[in-house]
Amino acid sequence: MKDFGKKGTLSRRSFLAALGLAGASAAGAGLAGCAPKQPTEAAGDDQTALADTGTLVETDIPEDKIIETVDCDVCVVGLGVAGVGALRSAAEGGLKVVGVEKGSKPSARSNMFAAFGTEKTRSIGIEDISPTEVANELMTQMSHRADYRITTKWLKNCGEAFEWYTSAYDGLLWLGMEDELPQDPSQLFVCADTLTSGIYRFGIDHERLFAGCCCISGGDETHTPILEANVDAAVATGNAQVQFYSPAVKLETADGQITAVICRNDEGEGYTRYRV
Ligand SMILES: Cc1cc2nc3c(=O)[nH]c(=O)nc-3n(C[C@H](O)[C@H](O)[C@H](O)COP(=O)(O)OP(=O)(O)OC[C@H]3O[C@@H](n4cnc5c(N)ncnc54)[C@H](O)[C@@H]3O)c2cc1C
């Protein structure tokens, strides 16, 4: 475990507010340490199960099996693209943050990202789109069950967020429509996804697509190298540490707030308590 660096100016509350997650219940695979969750009836008042993550839930962990307690401002449970983004953002904001992941490395399963409305996305041929137009269409497609505020926040910020995310990786190429593909097959590049043409064929397509997607290509691991560069950027601040083979198996709560995440040390012994 690394020592944490000096605490900066971002508070835990403002970090949550910036992510739009304060008070959200989507704690499981995202930000367990941050998002208060109602205790389950079975778990009692001082513990919250992680049933919605599909991870083995352990409610009776003897205190002597907890071999270490780590204090932090934020504990990010799950290092997929959301968790890694939260990890880096918290670390760069000066918070002491721990990222725990049950697998051996961060999870990157996608290569297409909605990203438009910035100079860089325009430079690769992605035309600006009205976030309101896309949000209205998505609301119709989702029978108005989605949260319009979250959807529009994402659409307004997706280009900037994508640039921030990719900026952690040195040497990424942004290819315009007329540019040649790189000779080196391992060279990572971003290009416009031309399949999303904005055309809707009534009676054939089940949804309307918008031409606002970037594709990360090159290499054979989708955007894994970029995801890992984001983890490195977080750790390089001195504020973050990450622990793999570390499934969160129990949340501890007091007065409805999460106070600690307990992880099983799959590569070692016992458990670690991350106190937030
Ligand atoms: C084949 C495939 C292709 C896809 N292509 C695209 C695409 O092109 N574009 C797109 O936008 N989306 C795509 N998606 C969807 C995209 O992968 C998800 O939307 C995205 O991964 C969600 O990111 P996340 O960080 O929220 O969750 P995840 O990527 O699921 O990350 C969650 C992480 O949490 C870990 N975890 C879970 N429980 C625990 C626990 N208790 N303790 C510790 N760790 C835990 C998991 O191991 C995982 O690493 C694709 C999905 C699949 C399956």
The ligand as an SDF file (V2000), in Angstrom:
LIG
                    3D

 53 58  0  0  0  0  0  0  0  0999 V2000
  -19.0590   -6.8700  -25.4320 C   0  0  0  0  0  0  0  0  0  0  0  0
  -19.4320   -5.4770  -24.9770 C   0  0  0  0  0  0  0  0  0  0  0  0
  -19.1760   -4.4040  -25.8300 C   0  0  0  0  0  0  0  0  0  0  0  0
  -19.5120   -3.1140  -25.4190 C   0  0  0  0  0  0  0  0  0  0  0  0
  -19.2660   -2.0660  -26.2580 N   0  0  0  0  0  0  0  0  0  0  0  0
  -19.5620   -0.8020  -25.8690 C   0  0  0  0  0  0  0  0  0  0  0  0
  -19.2320    0.3190  -26.6810 C   0  0  0  0  0  0  0  0  0  0  0  0
  -18.6590    0.1890  -27.7580 O   0  0  0  0  0  0  0  0  0  0  0  0
  -19.5540    1.5640  -26.2210 N   0  0  0  0  0  0  0  0  0  0  0  0
  -20.1630    1.7530  -25.0190 C   0  0  0  0  0  0  0  0  0  0  0  0
  -20.4090    2.9110  -24.6500 O   0  0  0  0  0  0  0  0  0  0  0  0
  -20.4680    0.7100  -24.2090 N   0  0  0  0  0  0  0  0  0  0  0  0
  -20.1790   -0.5470  -24.6100 C   0  0  0  0  0  0  0  0  0  0  0  0
  -20.4630   -1.6080  -23.7920 N   0  0  0  0  0  0  0  0  0  0  0  0
  -21.0560   -1.3110  -22.4880 C   0  0  0  0  0  0  0  0  0  0  0  0
  -19.9010   -0.8830  -21.5630 C   0  0  0  0  0  0  0  0  0  0  0  0
  -18.9640   -1.9280  -21.4570 O   0  0  0  0  0  0  0  0  0  0  0  0
  -20.4540   -0.5620  -20.1730 C   0  0  0  0  0  0  0  0  0  0  0  0
  -21.4370    0.4380  -20.3010 O   0  0  0  0  0  0  0  0  0  0  0  0
  -19.3360   -0.0610  -19.2940 C   0  0  0  0  0  0  0  0  0  0  0  0
  -18.3470   -1.0480  -19.1630 O   0  0  0  0  0  0  0  0  0  0  0  0
  -19.8700    0.3050  -17.9470 C   0  0  0  0  0  0  0  0  0  0  0  0
  -18.7640    0.7680  -17.2120 O   0  0  0  0  0  0  0  0  0  0  0  0
  -18.7510    0.6930  -15.6600 P   0  0  0  0  0  0  0  0  0  0  0  0
  -17.4270    1.2110  -15.2070 O   0  0  0  0  0  0  0  0  0  0  0  0
  -19.9650    1.3310  -15.1180 O   0  0  0  0  0  0  0  0  0  0  0  0
  -18.9200   -0.8550  -15.2980 O   0  0  0  0  0  0  0  0  0  0  0  0
  -17.9900   -2.1000  -15.6450 P   0  0  0  0  0  0  0  0  0  0  0  0
  -17.1850   -1.8990  -16.8750 O   0  0  0  0  0  0  0  0  0  0  0  0
  -18.9040   -3.2900  -15.5750 O   0  0  0  0  0  0  0  0  0  0  0  0
  -16.9890   -2.1260  -14.4140 O   0  0  0  0  0  0  0  0  0  0  0  0
  -17.3890   -2.5670  -13.1530 C   0  0  0  0  0  0  0  0  0  0  0  0
  -16.1520   -3.0990  -12.4610 C   0  0  0  0  0  0  0  0  0  0  0  0
  -16.4920   -3.3850  -11.1200 O   0  0  0  0  0  0  0  0  0  0  0  0
  -15.8980   -4.6030  -10.7430 C   0  0  0  0  0  0  0  0  0  0  0  0
  -16.6920   -5.0720   -9.6100 N   0  0  0  0  0  0  0  0  0  0  0  0
  -17.9920   -5.4190   -9.5900 C   0  0  0  0  0  0  0  0  0  0  0  0
  -18.3760   -5.7350   -8.3440 N   0  0  0  0  0  0  0  0  0  0  0  0
  -17.3000   -5.5620   -7.5530 C   0  0  0  0  0  0  0  0  0  0  0  0
  -17.0630   -5.7230   -6.1510 C   0  0  0  0  0  0  0  0  0  0  0  0
  -18.0240   -6.1010   -5.3100 N   0  0  0  0  0  0  0  0  0  0  0  0
  -15.8270   -5.4740   -5.6670 N   0  0  0  0  0  0  0  0  0  0  0  0
  -14.8180   -5.0600   -6.5050 C   0  0  0  0  0  0  0  0  0  0  0  0
  -14.9790   -4.9030   -7.8360 N   0  0  0  0  0  0  0  0  0  0  0  0
  -16.2170   -5.1380   -8.3610 C   0  0  0  0  0  0  0  0  0  0  0  0
  -15.9540   -5.4490  -11.9900 C   0  0  0  0  0  0  0  0  0  0  0  0
  -15.0060   -6.4990  -11.9660 O   0  0  0  0  0  0  0  0  0  0  0  0
  -15.6340   -4.3970  -13.0620 C   0  0  0  0  0  0  0  0  0  0  0  0
  -14.2380   -4.2720  -13.2750 O   0  0  0  0  0  0  0  0  0  0  0  0
  -20.1220   -2.9100  -24.1660 C   0  0  0  0  0  0  0  0  0  0  0  0
  -20.3520   -4.0000  -23.3050 C   0  0  0  0  0  0  0  0  0  0  0  0
  -20.0020   -5.2650  -23.7040 C   0  0  0  0  0  0  0  0  0  0  0  0
  -20.2520   -6.4140  -22.7630 C   0  0  0  0  0  0  0  0  0  0  0  0
  1  2  1  0
  2  3  1  0
  2 52  2  0
  3  4  2  0
  4  5  1  0
  4 50  1  0
  5  6  2  0
  6  7  1  0
  6 13  1  0
  7  8  2  0
  7  9  1  0
  9 10  1  0
 10 11  2  0
 10 12  1  0
 12 13  2  0
 13 14  1  0
 14 15  1  0
 14 50  1  0
 15 16  1  0
 16 17  1  0
 16 18  1  0
 18 19  1  0
 18 20  1  0
 20 21  1  0
 20 22  1  0
 22 23  1  0
 23 24  1  0
 24 25  2  0
 24 26  1  0
 24 27  1  0
 27 28  1  0
 28 29  2  0
 28 30  1  0
 28 31  1  0
 31 32  1  0
 32 33  1  0
 33 34  1  0
 33 48  1  0
 34 35  1  0
 35 36  1  0
 35 46  1  0
 36 37  1  0
 36 45  1  0
 37 38  2  0
 38 39  1  0
 39 40  1  0
 39 45  2  0
 40 41  1  0
 40 42  2  0
 42 43  1  0
 43 44  2  0
 44 45  1  0
 46 47  1  0
 46 48  1  0
 48 49  1  0
 50 51  2  0
 51 52  1  0
 52 53  1  0
M  END
$$$$
